[in-house]
């Protein structure tokens, strides 16, 4: 079936800003569908921030109906409190994906850099610029978390390998 594509939602987890990006992938090409950020206010009760993230991510999943969600794996930072808070926000994102029945895939920053730029030690700006180029965007999406989320979605198309190809073939999509 020509013209069919697989829809992937990429997510860059956080608690102040959750970047998200939806792309279509078909015939080894990418098409950006929508992207943005879920933001929560610093003075809001943390449990309310988590609830807002859950509600917004669930609404995005309902609207775009992705076949896969790719999310950045959490890596430890210097600030333990920040890492714990990001982990909690990531947890509600994982819960939203599970409750919506969408397969979830996790990728490390090294995997994302390698897929998008071909170099695992690429700088953040290099990843964002390559993301812009791969998606044929006029500008790098803002905030940075949004550009990161699109890079994470792109990573899934390459890193998922045979699982993604198998899923696409079942749907009659040629690579």
C-alpha positions, 0 to 999 in steps of 0.5 A: 500500500503506497502512501501508508506510514507508521506514526511514531511519537517521540518524547523527551521526558521532564517535569517542567518541559516535556518535549514531544514530536509526532512523525510519519515514517514510510519508504525511508523518509520522514514527515513531521506531523506535529510537535510541541512541549507540555509545560508545567509551572514551577509554583504548582504542586508537584503531584498536579504537575504530574497529573497535567503531564499525564493528561496532556500526553494521553491527549496527544496519544489519542489525537495522533494515534501513534503505533509506537512511542519512543522515549529517552532513557533516564540517565543519572545527573549530578542533582539527585532531586532533579533526577528523581523528579524527572523519573517521576514524570517519566513514570506517568508518561510510561503509564499513559503509553501503557494505558493507551495500549501503545508499544513503548521503546527506550533509547539512550542519548548515545543511541539518539546521537548515533542514529541522528548524526552518525556520531555518538559524541555529537553536540546537542546543536549538531543533533538538533540541526540534523533533526531539522534537516532530516525532517525538512524543517525551516528552523530548529523546533523550540524549545530544545526539548521539542527538537530532542523529542523529534530526534528520539522519534527518528531514532526509533525508525532506525534503532527498532530495526527488524521489529519496526520493519516487521510491523510495517510489512504487516501493514503493507508498507514498503520500506 
